[in-house]
Amino acid sequence: MGKPTNRVLQSDNLRVLEAMAPGVVALVYVDPPFNTGKTQQRTQIKTVRDENGDRTGFQGNRYRTERIGTRAYDDNFSDYLQFLEPRLVETHRVLAPNGTLYFHIDYREAHYCKVLLDGIFGRECFLNEIIWAYDFGGRSKKKWPAKHDTILVYVKDPEDYVFNADEVDRIPYMAPGLVGPEKAKRGKLPTDTWWHTIVSPTGKEKTGYPTQKPMGVLRRIVAASSNPGDLVVDFFAGSGTMGAAALELGRRFLLVDDNPEAIEVMRKRFAGADVEFVDGDAGPT
């Protein structure tokens, strides 16, 4: 077996980006900490059948909750934009001439980050503001509940970039009776508003990592904005969903995270796959 074309690095992502050659990456997706000022945390549990358990399940059966463990990371930077700027400058440098950046952020920082990205890429290179809308979790009664993230899309060259519309998953028409049976059966290309559920807390996809993003969202990004064999990069890799989508769609990937818990999750997720794990600052070779 030859050298793996897929790599996971445990490292400071800025050092990795600075070590990379220019113009080698087709697609960068980043989901940086959202600067909420809180510790992001997820507690993993399992339930065991127990007549004296603490919860009631299907058909009234009783279950006992057992705590497996907790994963967490600090989401608090004293100067968030100063932290992001050098990483985004390096992202622009390593992108291929027809490369694309998908920058995933929440409503608290989206407007500030767009101004920063306009300055780095140029306003003419702003392609889309994607709204990922979901419907899960608690609902405030003091304001409109916040149930969306923002994904800002920038291209290196507004006249030359990859967008594979025919490779993107189709979605149902909201009023299929207005378009006829043939179009209704085929479905439509998603707009810049994506309705997609979060990762189910009890589903097979979950890894237990805080803020894990669903495969459906990353699969759509990879399919649309890269081609088979391309190198795609996520330098806030977390649970590694970008890499999982790349593997499925025949792309090469480089994932970077300095959190040992993230690396542990990715080792389990990519067990048996042709993926090299490296503790260091080397970029792709």
C-alpha positions in Angstrom: 0.0 0.0 0.0 1.3 3.4 -0.9 1.6 6.5 1.3 -1.9 7.7 2.5 -3.2 10.7 0.6 -5.4 11.7 3.6 -3.8 13.2 6.7 -4.8 14.3 10.2 -2.4 16.6 12.0 -2.5 17.5 15.7 -1.0 20.9 15.5 -1.5 24.7 15.6 -3.3 25.3 12.4 -1.5 28.6 11.7 1.8 26.8 11.6 0.5 24.2 9.3 -1.0 26.8 6.9 2.3 28.7 6.9 4.2 25.6 5.9 2.0 24.8 2.9 2.8 25.6 -0.6 0.6 28.3 -2.3 -2.3 27.4 -4.6 -2.6 23.7 -3.7 -6.0 23.4 -2.1 -9.2 23.2 -4.0 -11.6 23.7 -1.1 -11.3 24.9 2.5 -14.1 24.5 5.0 -13.6 25.9 8.4 -16.0 25.8 11.4 -14.0 27.9 14.0 -15.0 28.3 17.6 -17.9 30.7 17.6 -16.6 33.0 20.4 -19.6 32.5 22.6 -17.6 33.1 25.7 -18.6 29.7 27.0 -17.2 26.2 27.3 -18.7 24.0 24.6 -19.5 20.6 26.1 -21.3 17.4 25.3 -21.9 14.6 27.7 -22.2 11.1 26.2 -24.7 8.8 27.8 -26.1 5.4 27.3 -29.3 3.8 28.6 -29.6 0.4 30.1 -32.9 -1.5 30.7 -33.6 -1.3 34.5 -37.0 -1.5 36.2 -35.8 1.0 38.7 -34.2 3.3 36.2 -34.4 7.1 36.0 -36.3 7.5 32.7 -39.2 6.0 30.8 -38.8 4.8 27.2 -40.8 3.1 24.5 -44.0 1.3 25.7 -43.4 2.5 29.3 -40.2 0.5 29.8 -37.8 1.9 32.4 -34.1 2.6 31.7 -31.1 3.6 33.7 -28.9 6.4 32.4 -25.1 5.8 32.5 -22.7 8.6 31.8 -19.8 7.6 29.5 -17.8 10.8 29.5 -17.7 14.5 28.6 -15.8 16.3 25.8 -15.3 20.0 25.9 -13.3 22.9 24.6 -13.1 26.6 25.4 -14.9 28.9 23.0 -13.5 32.2 24.3 -10.9 34.5 22.6 -10.1 38.0 23.9 -9.7 39.2 20.3 -11.6 36.9 18.0 -10.9 38.7 14.7 -7.2 39.1 15.5 -7.1 35.3 16.1 -8.8 34.5 12.8 -7.2 37.1 10.4 -3.7 35.4 10.0 -5.3 32.1 9.4 -7.7 33.4 6.8 -4.8 35.3 5.1 -3.0 32.0 4.8 -6.1 30.3 3.6 -6.3 32.7 0.7 -2.7 32.0 -0.1 -3.0 28.2 -0.2 -6.2 28.1 -2.2 -5.9 27.1 -5.8 -6.6 29.8 -8.4 -10.2 28.3 -8.8 -10.5 27.4 -5.1 -13.3 28.1 -2.7 -13.6 28.9 1.1 -16.7 27.9 3.1 -16.5 29.8 6.5 -19.0 28.5 9.0 -20.0 30.9 11.8 -23.0 31.8 14.0 -25.0 35.0 14.1 -22.9 36.6 16.9 -19.9 37.0 14.7 -21.1 36.6 11.1 -21.2 40.3 10.2 -17.8 41.1 11.7 -16.3 38.1 9.9 -17.8 39.1 6.5 -16.1 42.5 6.8 -12.8 40.7 7.6 -13.2 38.3 4.7 -14.1 41.1 2.3 -10.8 42.7 3.1 -8.8 39.5 2.5 -10.6 38.1 -0.5 -12.2 41.3 -2.0 -15.9 41.9 -2.0 -16.1 40.8 -5.6 -15.1 37.3 -4.5 -18.0 36.9 -2.1 -20.2 34.2 -3.7 -22.9 33.4 -1.2 -24.2 33.7 2.3 -25.7 30.3 3.1 -28.2 30.0 6.0 -28.2 26.5 7.5 -31.5 26.3 9.4 -32.4 23.6 11.8 -35.1 23.0 14.4 -33.9 21.3 17.5 -33.3 22.2 21.2 -34.7 24.7 23.6 -36.7 27.8 22.5 -36.4 31.2 24.1 -39.7 32.9 25.0 -37.9 36.3 25.3 -36.9 36.6 21.6 -37.1 34.8 18.3 -35.2 31.6 18.9 -31.9 31.4 17.1 -32.0 28.3 14.9 -29.5 28.9 12.2 -25.8 29.2 11.4 -24.2 31.2 8.6 -21.8 29.9 6.0 -20.0 32.6 4.1 -18.7 31.4 0.7 -15.7 33.1 -1.0 -13.9 32.2 -4.2 -10.3 33.0 -5.2 -11.4 34.2 -8.6 -15.0 35.3 -9.3 -14.7 34.4 -13.0 -13.2 30.9 -12.5 -14.3 28.6 -9.7 -15.8 25.1 -9.3 -19.5 24.7 -8.8 -20.9 21.3 -9.8 -24.6 22.0 -9.7 -25.4 18.5 -11.2 -23.6 16.8 -8.4 -25.6 18.4 -5.6 -28.4 16.5 -3.9 -31.8 17.6 -5.0 -34.5 18.7 -2.6 -38.3 18.6 -2.9 -40.3 21.6 -4.2 -42.3 23.3 -1.5 -45.3 23.5 -3.9 -44.8 20.5 -6.3 -48.2 21.0 -7.8 -47.0 24.3 -9.5 -44.1 22.7 -11.4 -45.6 19.6 -12.9 -44.9 15.9 -12.1 -41.6 15.6 -14.0 -39.9 18.5 -12.1 -41.5 17.5 -8.9 -40.1 14.0 -9.2 -36.6 15.3 -9.9 -36.6 17.9 -7.2 -34.7 21.2 -7.3 -31.3 22.5 -6.6 -31.0 23.9 -3.0 -31.1 27.6 -2.6 -28.9 29.6 -0.2 -31.1 28.5 2.7 -30.5 24.9 3.7 -33.0 23.2 6.0 -31.1 20.3 7.5 -31.4 18.7 10.9 -28.5 18.6 13.3 -26.7 15.4 14.2 -29.1 13.3 16.1 -28.1 12.8 19.8 -29.1 9.2 19.5 -28.2 8.5 15.8 -25.5 6.4 14.3 -23.7 9.4 12.9 -22.9 11.0 16.3 -19.3 10.9 17.6 -19.9 12.6 20.9 -17.8 15.6 19.9 -19.2 19.0 20.7 -20.5 21.0 17.7 -20.3 18.1 15.3 -21.8 19.0 12.0 -24.0 16.7 9.9 -22.6 14.7 7.0 -25.4 16.0 4.7 -24.2 19.6 5.0 -20.5 18.7 4.4 -21.3 16.3 1.6 -23.2 19.0 -0.3 -20.2 21.4 0.1 -17.6 18.9 -1.0 -19.7 17.7 -4.0 -20.5 21.3 -5.2 -17.1 23.0 -4.8 -14.5 20.3 -5.5 -13.8 17.6 -8.0 -12.7 13.9 -7.5 -9.1 13.7 -6.5 -8.9 17.3 -5.3 -7.3 18.2 -1.9 -9.8 19.6 0.6 -8.8 21.1 4.0 -10.4 21.7 7.3 -8.1 23.3 9.8 -10.6 23.4 12.7 -11.4 19.7 12.1 -13.2 18.8 15.3 -14.9 15.4 14.7 -13.6 15.2 11.1 -16.9 15.4 9.2 -15.2 17.2 6.3 -12.8 14.2 6.0 -15.6 11.7 6.1 -17.4 13.5 3.3 -14.2 13.7 1.3 -13.6 10.0 1.7 -17.1 9.2 0.5 -16.8 11.4 -2.5 -13.3 10.5 -3.6 -11.4 13.6 -2.6 -8.1 13.8 -0.7 -8.1 15.6 2.7 -6.0 17.3 5.3 -7.6 17.8 8.7 -5.9 19.9 11.4 -6.8 20.3 15.1 -4.8 20.9 18.2 -7.3 19.4 20.6 -6.3 15.8 21.7 -10.0 14.9 22.2 -10.7 15.8 18.5 -7.8 13.6 17.4 -9.1 10.8 19.5 -12.5 11.1 17.9 -11.1 11.1 14.4 -8.9 8.1 15.1 -12.0 6.1 15.9 -14.0 7.6 13.0 -11.3 6.8 10.4 -10.2 3.4 11.9 -9.5 1.1 9.0 -9.4 3.9 6.4 -6.2 4.9 4.5 -5.5 7.9 6.8 -2.2 9.0 8.3 -2.2 10.6 11.7 0.8 13.0 12.4 1.8 14.9 15.5 3.5 17.9 13.9 3.3 20.9 11.6 4.0 19.4 8.1 1.5 20.2 5.4 0.5 17.8 2.6 3.3 16.4 0.5 
